[in-house]
Amino acid sequence: MKITTQRPDCAVPAVRQNLDWLSKAYSKSSVQHCQPSVWVRLLELPSPYSSDEALLLCQVSADEWLAWVPDHGEVTLNIRQYLQ
C-alpha cells in the first residue's frame, strides 16, 4: 500500500478570518452580571410547550446557571442562551 502525501487539486487553502468582533461580543465586560432569583428571557426554548422565561437558581460555572423553566423544569443554561 502506497500513502500519498500530496494535496488533491480540489483542496481549498486555509484562510485566516478576522474574528475580532466575536471575541468583543462575548468579552467578560459585556457579559451581564446575573444573580439568583432573576427572571431571564430564553433565546431558545427547551421544549415547544415551555415558557420563554426562566428563573435563575444558582450559578454552576462561570458560563452556566441552573434555572427553572415553567412547564419544563430545571435546566442548565449557558449565558449565551438568555437575555437578562
N, C-alpha and C positions, 0 to 999 in steps of 0.2 A: 504494500500500500504506500502510495506516494502522497505526502502532505504538501500542498501548495500554499505559500505564504503571500502570494500576490493578491492585491485587491482586485475584485472584478471591476469592469468598466462602469457598471451601473452604481457603484458606491458613491455616496454623497459626502463630500468632505465636511467635517465638523466645523461649525461656525459658532464662535462665542457670541452670545446675545447679551445685550445690556439689560440686566435685571435690577438695576439700582432702584427703580420705582417700587419693585416688590419688597425689597428689604426696608424701604422707608414706610411702606404701607403697614407693615407688621412690626415696626420697631417698638421697643419697650415703652417709649414715651407716648406713642399713640394708642397703646392698649389701655382701655378704660379700667380703672381700679374697681373691682366688684367687691361686694360684701354679702354675707349670708342674709336671707330673708328679703331679697330684692327680686321683683318680677322682671324678667327679660323677654324680649320678643325673639322667637326662634326663626332662623333663616331657612331651616329645613325641618319638616315635621318628622317625628319618629314613626308615626303611622298616619294613614289617611284620616282617621277618626279622632286624632288627638287635638288638643288645643294648640294654638300658635304661640302660647306663652309658657314660661317655666319659672318656677320658684327656686332660686339658688339655695342649696342647703349648706354645703361646705366645700372648701377647696381641696381637690385631690392632689394636684400638682401645680406647677407654675402656669400651665396652659389648660388645665381641666378643672371642671366643677361638677359635683354631684348635684343634680337638680330633680325636682318633681314636676311632671307634666300632667295636668288634668286629663282624664280619660286615657291615660297611658301608664303612668307610674314613674319610678325612678330611672334616670338616665345619667350617663356621664357625658358632659358637653365640653367640647373644645371651645376656647374663647372665640374662635372664628365662626362658630355655629349660631351665635346670637348677637343681638344688639341690646345695649342697656338703655 
